[in-house]
Amino acid sequence: MGLKKAAGILVFSVQAVIGADYYFQTRDAGLNWGDLSATDYGTIVQDRFARARAARADDGSAGLPETAAGGGTVWSEAASYGRRLLTGGEQVAEAQSGEEAPQPVCIRRGNVADC
């Protein structure tokens, strides 16, 4: 039963997105609702995908989004964050190089302070 509901929501959502995009393309073309044929709309969508592929090919990213710094892909930067978090090498080195000892945490229970 849950699978049917999920499939129904997915189909409705896809139809809503396509309908909204069709409306925007019709409006941008200066036509009324329904004047843009399905063939013309399909051509517009294919041209949009072709321009996006050409832009990625010009960037040389081979289909992967680049970071704002341009030093690599988003995926490689995310992987480097994960490696740093899992190894903890930088955090341990920073903690060991600190000359100040951490302040003790005192917990007060009634009239007794436990430090």
DRENPALUM-201496 format. One record per atom (N, C-alpha, C): residue number from 1; x, y, z; atom name; residue in three letters. Coordinates in nm, 3 decimals. Layout:
N
@n:NUM; px:X; py:Y; pz:Z; atom:CA; res:ALA
...
***
This chain:
115
@n:1; px:0.081; py:-0.118; pz:0.000; atom:N; res:MET
@n:1; px:0.000; py:0.000; pz:0.000; atom:CA; res:MET
@n:1; px:0.086; py:0.126; pz:0.000; atom:C; res:MET
@n:2; px:0.193; py:0.126; pz:0.079; atom:N; res:GLY
@n:2; px:0.281; py:0.242; pz:0.085; atom:CA; res:GLY
@n:2; px:0.354; py:0.265; pz:-0.045; atom:C; res:GLY
@n:3; px:0.384; py:0.156; pz:-0.116; atom:N; res:LEU
@n:3; px:0.452; py:0.168; pz:-0.245; atom:CA; res:LEU
@n:3; px:0.362; py:0.235; pz:-0.347; atom:C; res:LEU
@n:4; px:0.233; py:0.202; pz:-0.345; atom:N; res:LYS
@n:4; px:0.138; py:0.265; pz:-0.437; atom:CA; res:LYS
@n:4; px:0.127; py:0.416; pz:-0.410; atom:C; res:LYS
@n:5; px:0.125; py:0.452; pz:-0.281; atom:N; res:LYS
@n:5; px:0.117; py:0.594; pz:-0.246; atom:CA; res:LYS
@n:5; px:0.243; py:0.668; pz:-0.291; atom:C; res:LYS
@n:6; px:0.359; py:0.607; pz:-0.269; atom:N; res:ALA
@n:6; px:0.485; py:0.669; pz:-0.308; atom:CA; res:ALA
@n:6; px:0.491; py:0.685; pz:-0.460; atom:C; res:ALA
@n:7; px:0.448; py:0.583; pz:-0.533; atom:N; res:ALA
@n:7; px:0.448; py:0.592; pz:-0.679; atom:CA; res:ALA
@n:7; px:0.351; py:0.700; pz:-0.726; atom:C; res:ALA
@n:8; px:0.236; py:0.710; pz:-0.662; atom:N; res:GLY
@n:8; px:0.139; py:0.813; pz:-0.698; atom:CA; res:GLY
@n:8; px:0.192; py:0.953; pz:-0.673; atom:C; res:GLY
@n:9; px:0.259; py:0.971; pz:-0.560; atom:N; res:ILE
@n:9; px:0.318; py:1.102; pz:-0.530; atom:CA; res:ILE
@n:9; px:0.427; py:1.135; pz:-0.630; atom:C; res:ILE
@n:10; px:0.509; py:1.037; pz:-0.665; atom:N; res:LEU
@n:10; px:0.615; py:1.058; pz:-0.763; atom:CA; res:LEU
@n:10; px:0.559; py:1.097; pz:-0.899; atom:C; res:LEU
@n:11; px:0.457; py:1.025; pz:-0.945; atom:N; res:VAL
@n:11; px:0.397; py:1.055; pz:-1.075; atom:CA; res:VAL
@n:11; px:0.334; py:1.194; pz:-1.074; atom:C; res:VAL
@n:12; px:0.263; py:1.228; pz:-0.967; atom:N; res:PHE
@n:12; px:0.202; py:1.360; pz:-0.958; atom:CA; res:PHE
@n:12; px:0.308; py:1.470; pz:-0.957; atom:C; res:PHE
@n:13; px:0.416; py:1.449; pz:-0.884; atom:N; res:SER
@n:13; px:0.522; py:1.549; pz:-0.875; atom:CA; res:SER
@n:13; px:0.588; py:1.571; pz:-1.010; atom:C; res:SER
@n:14; px:0.615; py:1.462; pz:-1.082; atom:N; res:VAL
@n:14; px:0.677; py:1.475; pz:-1.214; atom:CA; res:VAL
@n:14; px:0.584; py:1.550; pz:-1.309; atom:C; res:VAL
@n:15; px:0.455; py:1.519; pz:-1.305; atom:N; res:GLN
@n:15; px:0.360; py:1.589; pz:-1.390; atom:CA; res:GLN
@n:15; px:0.353; py:1.737; pz:-1.355; atom:C; res:GLN
@n:16; px:0.358; py:1.769; pz:-1.227; atom:N; res:ALA
@n:16; px:0.353; py:1.909; pz:-1.185; atom:CA; res:ALA
@n:16; px:0.477; py:1.985; pz:-1.233; atom:C; res:ALA
@n:17; px:0.594; py:1.923; pz:-1.223; atom:N; res:VAL
@n:17; px:0.717; py:1.989; pz:-1.266; atom:CA; res:VAL
@n:17; px:0.715; py:2.009; pz:-1.417; atom:C; res:VAL
@n:18; px:0.674; py:1.907; pz:-1.491; atom:N; res:ILE
@n:18; px:0.670; py:1.920; pz:-1.637; atom:CA; res:ILE
@n:18; px:0.566; py:2.024; pz:-1.678; atom:C; res:ILE
@n:19; px:0.452; py:2.026; pz:-1.611; atom:N; res:GLY
@n:19; px:0.349; py:2.126; pz:-1.642; atom:CA; res:GLY
@n:19; px:0.397; py:2.267; pz:-1.615; atom:C; res:GLY
@n:20; px:0.465; py:2.287; pz:-1.504; atom:N; res:ALA
@n:20; px:0.518; py:2.421; pz:-1.472; atom:CA; res:ALA
@n:20; px:0.624; py:2.462; pz:-1.574; atom:C; res:ALA
@n:21; px:0.713; py:2.369; pz:-1.609; atom:N; res:ASP
@n:21; px:0.816; py:2.401; pz:-1.708; atom:CA; res:ASP
@n:21; px:0.753; py:2.432; pz:-1.843; atom:C; res:ASP
@n:22; px:0.651; py:2.356; pz:-1.882; atom:N; res:TYR
@n:22; px:0.580; py:2.381; pz:-2.008; atom:CA; res:TYR
@n:22; px:0.519; py:2.521; pz:-2.005; atom:C; res:TYR
@n:23; px:0.459; py:2.557; pz:-1.892; atom:N; res:TYR
@n:23; px:0.400; py:2.691; pz:-1.881; atom:CA; res:TYR
@n:23; px:0.506; py:2.799; pz:-1.895; atom:C; res:TYR
@n:24; px:0.622; py:2.782; pz:-1.828; atom:N; res:PHE
@n:24; px:0.728; py:2.882; pz:-1.835; atom:CA; res:PHE
@n:24; px:0.783; py:2.894; pz:-1.977; atom:C; res:PHE
@n:25; px:0.801; py:2.782; pz:-2.046; atom:N; res:GLN
@n:25; px:0.852; py:2.785; pz:-2.183; atom:CA; res:GLN
@n:25; px:0.752; py:2.849; pz:-2.277; atom:C; res:GLN
@n:26; px:0.622; py:2.821; pz:-2.257; atom:N; res:THR
@n:26; px:0.518; py:2.882; pz:-2.339; atom:CA; res:THR
@n:26; px:0.515; py:3.032; pz:-2.317; atom:C; res:THR
@n:27; px:0.524; py:3.073; pz:-2.191; atom:N; res:ARG
@n:27; px:0.523; py:3.216; pz:-2.159; atom:CA; res:ARG
@n:27; px:0.645; py:3.286; pz:-2.217; atom:C; res:ARG
@n:28; px:0.764; py:3.222; pz:-2.207; atom:N; res:ASP
@n:28; px:0.886; py:3.283; pz:-2.260; atom:CA; res:ASP
@n:28; px:0.882; py:3.294; pz:-2.412; atom:C; res:ASP
@n:29; px:0.812; py:3.203; pz:-2.477; atom:N; res:ALA
@n:29; px:0.800; py:3.208; pz:-2.623; atom:CA; res:ALA
@n:29; px:0.695; py:3.309; pz:-2.668; atom:C; res:ALA
@n:30; px:0.618; py:3.363; pz:-2.575; atom:N; res:GLY
@n:30; px:0.516; py:3.462; pz:-2.609; atom:CA; res:GLY
@n:30; px:0.390; py:3.399; pz:-2.663; atom:C; res:GLY
@n:31; px:0.366; py:3.273; pz:-2.630; atom:N; res:LEU
@n:31; px:0.247; py:3.202; pz:-2.677; atom:CA; res:LEU
@n:31; px:0.147; py:3.186; pz:-2.566; atom:C; res:LEU
@n:32; px:0.027; py:3.148; pz:-2.601; atom:N; res:ASN
@n:32; px:-0.077; py:3.118; pz:-2.502; atom:CA; res:ASN
@n:32; px:-0.065; py:2.973; pz:-2.459; atom:C; res:ASN
@n:33; px:-0.132; py:2.941; pz:-2.346; atom:N; res:TRP
@n:33; px:-0.130; py:2.803; pz:-2.294; atom:CA; res:TRP
@n:33; px:-0.186; py:2.708; pz:-2.400; atom:C; res:TRP
@n:34; px:-0.109; py:2.606; pz:-2.434; atom:N; res:GLY
@n:34; px:-0.153; py:2.506; pz:-2.531; atom:CA; res:GLY
@n:34; px:-0.108; py:2.532; pz:-2.672; atom:C; res:GLY
@n:35; px:-0.052; py:2.651; pz:-2.701; atom:N; res:ASP
@n:35; px:-0.007; py:2.682; pz:-2.837; atom:CA; res:ASP
@n:35; px:0.127; py:2.616; pz:-2.869; atom:C; res:ASP
@n:36; px:0.205; py:2.583; pz:-2.770; atom:N; res:LEU
@n:36; px:0.334; py:2.518; pz:-2.791; atom:CA; res:LEU
@n:36; px:0.309; py:2.367; pz:-2.803; atom:C; res:LEU
@n:37; px:0.346; py:2.309; pz:-2.916; atom:N; res:SER
@n:37; px:0.320; py:2.167; pz:-2.936; atom:CA; res:SER
@n:37; px:0.417; py:2.082; pz:-2.854; atom:C; res:SER
@n:38; px:0.381; py:1.955; pz:-2.837; atom:N; res:ALA
@n:38; px:0.467; py:1.865; pz:-2.760; atom:CA; res:ALA
@n:38; px:0.601; py:1.845; pz:-2.831; atom:C; res:ALA
@n:39; px:0.602; py:1.844; pz:-2.963; atom:N; res:THR
@n:39; px:0.726; py:1.828; pz:-3.039; atom:CA; res:THR
@n:39; px:0.817; py:1.948; pz:-3.018; atom:C; res:THR
@n:40; px:0.759; py:2.068; pz:-3.021; atom:N; res:ASP
@n:40; px:0.839; py:2.188; pz:-2.999; atom:CA; res:ASP
@n:40; px:0.893; py:2.193; pz:-2.856; atom:C; res:ASP
@n:41; px:0.810; py:2.154; pz:-2.761; atom:N; res:TYR
@n:41; px:0.854; py:2.151; pz:-2.622; atom:CA; res:TYR
@n:41; px:0.967; py:2.049; pz:-2.604; atom:C; res:TYR
@n:42; px:0.956; py:1.932; pz:-2.666; atom:N; res:GLY
@n:42; px:1.062; py:1.831; pz:-2.660; atom:CA; res:GLY
@n:42; px:1.192; py:1.884; pz:-2.720; atom:C; res:GLY
@n:43; px:1.182; py:1.959; pz:-2.828; atom:N; res:THR
@n:43; px:1.301; py:2.019; pz:-2.890; atom:CA; res:THR
@n:43; px:1.366; py:2.120; pz:-2.796; atom:C; res:THR
@n:44; px:1.285; py:2.199; pz:-2.726; atom:N; res:ILE
@n:44; px:1.338; py:2.297; pz:-2.631; atom:CA; res:ILE
@n:44; px:1.412; py:2.225; pz:-2.519; atom:C; res:ILE
@n:45; px:1.354; py:2.117; pz:-2.466; atom:N; res:VAL
@n:45; px:1.417; py:2.043; pz:-2.357; atom:CA; res:VAL
@n:45; px:1.548; py:1.980; pz:-2.404; atom:C; res:VAL
@n:46; px:1.549; py:1.921; pz:-2.524; atom:N; res:GLN
@n:46; px:1.672; py:1.860; pz:-2.577; atom:CA; res:GLN
@n:46; px:1.780; py:1.965; pz:-2.599; atom:C; res:GLN
@n:47; px:1.744; py:2.083; pz:-2.647; atom:N; res:ASP
@n:47; px:1.842; py:2.191; pz:-2.665; atom:CA; res:ASP
@n:47; px:1.899; py:2.236; pz:-2.531; atom:C; res:ASP
@n:48; px:1.814; py:2.241; pz:-2.430; atom:N; res:ARG
@n:48; px:1.860; py:2.281; pz:-2.298; atom:CA; res:ARG
@n:48; px:1.964; py:2.182; pz:-2.244; atom:C; res:ARG
@n:49; px:1.937; py:2.051; pz:-2.259; atom:N; res:PHE
@n:49; px:2.032; py:1.949; pz:-2.215; atom:CA; res:PHE
@n:49; px:2.160; py:1.955; pz:-2.297; atom:C; res:PHE
@n:50; px:2.149; py:1.980; pz:-2.427; atom:N; res:ALA
@n:50; px:2.267; py:1.988; pz:-2.513; atom:CA; res:ALA
@n:50; px:2.356; py:2.106; pz:-2.473; atom:C; res:ALA
@n:51; px:2.295; py:2.220; pz:-2.439; atom:N; res:ARG
@n:51; px:2.373; py:2.336; pz:-2.395; atom:CA; res:ARG
@n:51; px:2.443; py:2.307; pz:-2.263; atom:C; res:ARG
@n:52; px:2.376; py:2.237; pz:-2.171; atom:N; res:ALA
@n:52; px:2.437; py:2.204; pz:-2.043; atom:CA; res:ALA
@n:52; px:2.554; py:2.108; pz:-2.063; atom:C; res:ALA
@n:53; px:2.539; py:2.010; pz:-2.150; atom:N; res:ARG
@n:53; px:2.650; py:1.917; pz:-2.177; atom:CA; res:ARG
@n:53; px:2.767; py:1.988; pz:-2.242; atom:C; res:ARG
@n:54; px:2.739; py:2.080; pz:-2.334; atom:N; res:ALA
@n:54; px:2.846; py:2.155; pz:-2.401; atom:CA; res:ALA
@n:54; px:2.920; py:2.244; pz:-2.302; atom:C; res:ALA
@n:55; px:2.847; py:2.304; pz:-2.209; atom:N; res:ALA
@n:55; px:2.910; py:2.389; pz:-2.109; atom:CA; res:ALA
@n:55; px:3.001; py:2.307; pz:-2.019; atom:C; res:ALA
@n:56; px:2.959; py:2.187; pz:-1.982; atom:N; res:ARG
@n:56; px:3.044; py:2.101; pz:-1.898; atom:CA; res:ARG
@n:56; px:3.165; py:2.053; pz:-1.976; atom:C; res:ARG
@n:57; px:3.148; py:2.025; pz:-2.104; atom:N; res:ALA
@n:57; px:3.261; py:1.979; pz:-2.185; atom:CA; res:ALA
@n:57; px:3.363; py:2.091; pz:-2.202; atom:C; res:ALA
@n:58; px:3.316; py:2.215; pz:-2.213; atom:N; res:ASP
@n:58; px:3.407; py:2.330; pz:-2.226; atom:CA; res:ASP
@n:58; px:3.486; py:2.351; pz:-2.098; atom:C; res:ASP
@n:59; px:3.424; py:2.323; pz:-1.984; atom:N; res:ASP
@n:59; px:3.493; py:2.339; pz:-1.856; atom:CA; res:ASP
@n:59; px:3.595; py:2.229; pz:-1.834; atom:C; res:ASP
@n:60; px:3.582; py:2.118; pz:-1.903; atom:N; res:GLY
@n:60; px:3.674; py:2.006; pz:-1.887; atom:CA; res:GLY
@n:60; px:3.649; py:1.927; pz:-1.761; atom:C; res:GLY
@n:61; px:3.529; py:1.934; pz:-1.706; atom:N; res:SER
@n:61; px:3.501; py:1.867; pz:-1.580; atom:CA; res:SER
@n:61; px:3.454; py:1.724; pz:-1.599; atom:C; res:SER
@n:62; px:3.432; py:1.681; pz:-1.720; atom:N; res:ALA
@n:62; px:3.390; py:1.544; pz:-1.752; atom:CA; res:ALA
@n:62; px:3.264; py:1.504; pz:-1.676; atom:C; res:ALA
@n:63; px:3.171; py:1.598; pz:-1.662; atom:N; res:GLY
@n:63; px:3.044; py:1.566; pz:-1.602; atom:CA; res:GLY
@n:63; px:3.037; py:1.583; pz:-1.452; atom:C; res:GLY
@n:64; px:3.147; py:1.616; pz:-1.385; atom:N; res:LEU
@n:64; px:3.145; py:1.634; pz:-1.241; atom:CA; res:LEU
@n:64; px:3.144; py:1.784; pz:-1.210; atom:C; res:LEU
@n:65; px:3.065; py:1.827; pz:-1.114; atom:N; res:PRO
@n:65; px:3.063; py:1.969; pz:-1.079; atom:CA; res:PRO
@n:65; px:3.193; py:2.010; pz:-1.012; atom:C; res:PRO
@n:66; px:3.244; py:2.127; pz:-1.051; atom:N; res:GLU
@n:66; px:3.370; py:2.175; pz:-0.994; atom:CA; res:GLU
@n:66; px:3.343; py:2.260; pz:-0.872; atom:C; res:GLU
@n:67; px:3.443; py:2.272; pz:-0.789; atom:N; res:THR
@n:67; px:3.431; py:2.358; pz:-0.672; atom:CA; res:THR
@n:67; px:3.448; py:2.502; pz:-0.714; atom:C; res:THR
@n:68; px:3.411; py:2.592; pz:-0.625; atom:N; res:ALA
@n:68; px:3.424; py:2.734; pz:-0.655; atom:CA; res:ALA
@n:68; px:3.570; py:2.773; pz:-0.670; atom:C; res:ALA
@n:69; px:3.659; py:2.707; pz:-0.597; atom:N; res:ALA
@n:69; px:3.801; py:2.738; pz:-0.605; atom:CA; res:ALA
@n:69; px:3.863; py:2.684; pz:-0.733; atom:C; res:ALA
@n:70; px:3.799; py:2.587; pz:-0.797; atom:N; res:GLY
@n:70; px:3.850; py:2.532; pz:-0.921; atom:CA; res:GLY
@n:70; px:3.960; py:2.432; pz:-0.900; atom:C; res:GLY
@n:71; px:3.988; py:2.393; pz:-0.777; atom:N; res:GLY
@n:71; px:4.098; py:2.302; pz:-0.750; atom:CA; res:GLY
@n:71; px:4.064; py:2.157; pz:-0.769; atom:C; res:GLY
@n:72; px:3.942; py:2.122; pz:-0.785; atom:N; res:GLY
@n:72; px:3.902; py:1.984; pz:-0.801; atom:CA; res:GLY
@n:72; px:3.753; py:1.974; pz:-0.803; atom:C; res:GLY
@n:73; px:3.703; py:1.856; pz:-0.793; atom:N; res:THR
@n:73; px:3.559; py:1.839; pz:-0.796; atom:CA; res:THR
@n:73; px:3.501; py:1.846; pz:-0.656; atom:C; res:THR
@n:74; px:3.373; py:1.865; pz:-0.651; atom:N; res:VAL
@n:74; px:3.303; py:1.870; pz:-0.523; atom:CA; res:VAL
@n:74; px:3.319; py:1.737; pz:-0.450; atom:C; res:VAL
@n:75; px:3.317; py:1.628; pz:-0.528; atom:N; res:TRP
@n:75; px:3.326; py:1.495; pz:-0.469; atom:CA; res:TRP
@n:75; px:3.462; py:1.471; pz:-0.406; atom:C; res:TRP
@n:76; px:3.569; py:1.516; pz:-0.470; atom:N; res:SER
@n:76; px:3.702; py:1.496; pz:-0.411; atom:CA; res:SER
@n:76; px:3.719; py:1.581; pz:-0.286; atom:C; res:SER
@n:77; px:3.661; py:1.701; pz:-0.286; atom:N; res:GLU
@n:77; px:3.669; py:1.786; pz:-0.166; atom:CA; res:GLU
@n:77; px:3.591; py:1.724; pz:-0.051; atom:C; res:GLU
@n:78; px:3.473; py:1.668; pz:-0.080; atom:N; res:ALA
@n:78; px:3.394; py:1.603; pz:0.024; atom:CA; res:ALA
@n:78; px:3.467; py:1.480; pz:0.077; atom:C; res:ALA
@n:79; px:3.533; py:1.406; pz:-0.010; atom:N; res:ALA
@n:79; px:3.608; py:1.289; pz:0.033; atom:CA; res:ALA
@n:79; px:3.725; py:1.329; pz:0.123; atom:C; res:ALA
@n:80; px:3.788; py:1.442; pz:0.094; atom:N; res:SER
@n:80; px:3.900; py:1.486; pz:0.177; atom:CA; res:SER
@n:80; px:3.849; py:1.526; pz:0.317; atom:C; res:SER
@n:81; px:3.729; py:1.588; pz:0.324; atom:N; res:TYR
@n:81; px:3.672; py:1.619; pz:0.455; atom:CA; res:TYR
@n:81; px:3.648; py:1.492; pz:0.533; atom:C; res:TYR
@n:82; px:3.594; py:1.392; pz:0.467; atom:N; res:GLY
@n:82; px:3.567; py:1.265; pz:0.534; atom:CA; res:GLY
@n:82; px:3.693; py:1.199; pz:0.585; atom:C; res:GLY
@n:83; px:3.799; py:1.201; pz:0.505; atom:N; res:ARG
@n:83; px:3.926; py:1.142; pz:0.549; atom:CA; res:ARG
@n:83; px:3.980; py:1.215; pz:0.671; atom:C; res:ARG
@n:84; px:3.971; py:1.348; pz:0.668; atom:N; res:ARG
@n:84; px:4.023; py:1.423; pz:0.783; atom:CA; res:ARG
@n:84; px:3.941; py:1.396; pz:0.908; atom:C; res:ARG
@n:85; px:3.810; py:1.382; pz:0.894; atom:N; res:LEU
@n:85; px:3.728; py:1.356; pz:1.011; atom:CA; res:LEU
@n:85; px:3.751; py:1.217; pz:1.067; atom:C; res:LEU
@n:86; px:3.768; py:1.119; pz:0.977; atom:N; res:LEU
@n:86; px:3.784; py:0.982; pz:1.024; atom:CA; res:LEU
@n:86; px:3.922; py:0.958; pz:1.084; atom:C; res:LEU
@n:87; px:4.026; py:1.017; pz:1.026; atom:N; res:THR
@n:87; px:4.160; py:0.994; pz:1.079; atom:CA; res:THR
@n:87; px:4.186; py:1.081; pz:1.200; atom:C; res:THR
@n:88; px:4.138; py:1.204; pz:1.200; atom:N; res:GLY
@n:88; px:4.156; py:1.292; pz:1.314; atom:CA; res:GLY
@n:88; px:4.300; py:1.336; pz:1.334; atom:C; res:GLY
@n:89; px:4.383; py:1.321; pz:1.234; atom:N; res:GLY
@n:89; px:4.525; py:1.353; pz:1.247; atom:CA; res:GLY
@n:89; px:4.550; py:1.499; pz:1.279; atom:C; res:GLY
@n:90; px:4.483; py:1.589; pz:1.211; atom:N; res:GLU
@n:90; px:4.505; py:1.731; pz:1.234; atom:CA; res:GLU
@n:90; px:4.455; py:1.773; pz:1.372; atom:C; res:GLU
@n:91; px:4.341; py:1.719; pz:1.412; atom:N; res:GLN
@n:91; px:4.287; py:1.757; pz:1.542; atom:CA; res:GLN
@n:91; px:4.376; py:1.707; pz:1.655; atom:C; res:GLN
@n:92; px:4.429; py:1.586; pz:1.642; atom:N; res:VAL
@n:92; px:4.517; py:1.532; pz:1.746; atom:CA; res:VAL
@n:92; px:4.645; py:1.613; pz:1.754; atom:C; res:VAL
@n:93; px:4.701; py:1.650; pz:1.638; atom:N; res:ALA
@n:93; px:4.825; py:1.728; pz:1.636; atom:CA; res:ALA
@n:93; px:4.802; py:1.865; pz:1.699; atom:C; res:ALA
@n:94; px:4.687; py:1.927; pz:1.670; atom:N; res:GLU
@n:94; px:4.657; py:2.057; pz:1.730; atom:CA; res:GLU
@n:94; px:4.639; py:2.044; pz:1.881; atom:C; res:GLU
@n:95; px:4.576; py:1.939; pz:1.927; atom:N; res:ALA
@n:95; px:4.553; py:1.921; pz:2.070; atom:CA; res:ALA
@n:95; px:4.684; py:1.895; pz:2.143; atom:C; res:ALA
@n:96; px:4.776; py:1.819; pz:2.082; atom:N; res:GLN
@n:96; px:4.902; py:1.789; pz:2.147; atom:CA; res:GLN
@n:96; px:4.997; py:1.908; pz:2.146; atom:C; res:GLN
@n:97; px:4.985; py:1.994; pz:2.046; atom:N; res:SER
@n:97; px:5.077; py:2.107; pz:2.038; atom:CA; res:SER
@n:97; px:5.036; py:2.220; pz:2.133; atom:C; res:SER
@n:98; px:4.913; py:2.219; pz:2.180; atom:N; res:GLY
@n:98; px:4.869; py:2.324; pz:2.273; atom:CA; res:GLY
@n:98; px:4.943; py:2.312; pz:2.405; atom:C; res:GLY
@n:99; px:4.999; py:2.424; pz:2.454; atom:N; res:GLU
@n:99; px:5.078; py:2.420; pz:2.577; atom:CA; res:GLU
@n:99; px:4.990; py:2.435; pz:2.700; atom:C; res:GLU
@n:100; px:4.874; py:2.493; pz:2.688; atom:N; res:GLU
@n:100; px:4.787; py:2.511; pz:2.803; atom:CA; res:GLU
@n:100; px:4.709; py:2.384; pz:2.830; atom:C; res:GLU
@n:101; px:4.704; py:2.347; pz:2.956; atom:N; res:ALA
@n:101; px:4.625; py:2.231; pz:2.995; atom:CA; res:ALA
@n:101; px:4.478; py:2.271; pz:2.998; atom:C; res:ALA
@n:102; px:4.390; py:2.183; pz:2.958; atom:N; res:PRO
@n:102; px:4.248; py:2.220; pz:2.960; atom:CA; res:PRO
@n:102; px:4.199; py:2.240; pz:3.104; atom:C; res:PRO
@n:103; px:4.110; py:2.334; pz:3.120; atom:N; res:GLN
@n:103; px:4.055; py:2.363; pz:3.252; atom:CA; res:GLN
@n:103; px:3.964; py:2.248; pz:3.295; atom:C; res:GLN
@n:104; px:3.971; py:2.206; pz:3.420; atom:N; res:PRO
@n:104; px:3.885; py:2.097; pz:3.464; atom:CA; res:PRO
@n:104; px:3.739; py:2.141; pz:3.470; atom:C; res:PRO
@n:105; px:3.652; py:2.047; pz:3.447; atom:N; res:VAL
@n:105; px:3.509; py:2.074; pz:3.453; atom:CA; res:VAL
@n:105; px:3.461; py:2.038; pz:3.592; atom:C; res:VAL
@n:106; px:3.401; py:2.135; pz:3.660; atom:N; res:CYS
@n:106; px:3.352; py:2.112; pz:3.795; atom:CA; res:CYS
@n:106; px:3.202; py:2.094; pz:3.793; atom:C; res:CYS
@n:107; px:3.155; py:1.990; pz:3.860; atom:N; res:ILE
@n:107; px:3.011; py:1.962; pz:3.871; atom:CA; res:ILE
@n:107; px:2.974; py:1.980; pz:4.016; atom:C; res:ILE
@n:108; px:2.876; py:2.064; pz:4.040; atom:N; res:ARG
@n:108; px:2.834; py:2.090; pz:4.177; atom:CA; res:ARG
@n:108; px:2.707; py:2.010; pz:4.207; atom:C; res:ARG
@n:109; px:2.717; py:1.928; pz:4.310; atom:N; res:ARG
@n:109; px:2.603; py:1.848; pz:4.357; atom:CA; res:ARG
@n:109; px:2.580; py:1.882; pz:4.503; atom:C; res:ARG
@n:110; px:2.475; py:1.954; pz:4.524; atom:N; res:GLY
@n:110; px:2.446; py:1.998; pz:4.660; atom:CA; res:GLY
@n:110; px:2.550; py:2.099; pz:4.704; atom:C; res:GLY
@n:111; px:2.621; py:2.071; pz:4.815; atom:N; res:ASN
@n:111; px:2.724; py:2.160; pz:4.866; atom:CA; res:ASN
@n:111; px:2.863; py:2.115; pz:4.825; atom:C; res:ASN
@n:112; px:2.875; py:2.007; pz:4.744; atom:N; res:VAL
@n:112; px:3.006; py:1.953; pz:4.708; atom:CA; res:VAL
@n:112; px:3.034; py:1.980; pz:4.562; atom:C; res:VAL
@n:113; px:3.152; py:2.036; pz:4.534; atom:N; res:ALA
@n:113; px:3.197; py:2.059; pz:4.397; atom:CA; res:ALA
@n:113; px:3.290; py:1.946; pz:4.359; atom:C; res:ALA
@n:114; px:3.259; py:1.877; pz:4.253; atom:N; res:ASP
@n:114; px:3.337; py:1.764; pz:4.203; atom:CA; res:ASP
@n:114; px:3.415; py:1.809; pz:4.080; atom:C; res:ASP
@n:115; px:3.548; py:1.820; pz:4.093; atom:N; res:CYS
@n:115; px:3.629; py:1.869; pz:3.981; atom:CA; res:CYS
@n:115; px:3.715; py:1.758; pz:3.922; atom:C; res:CYS
***
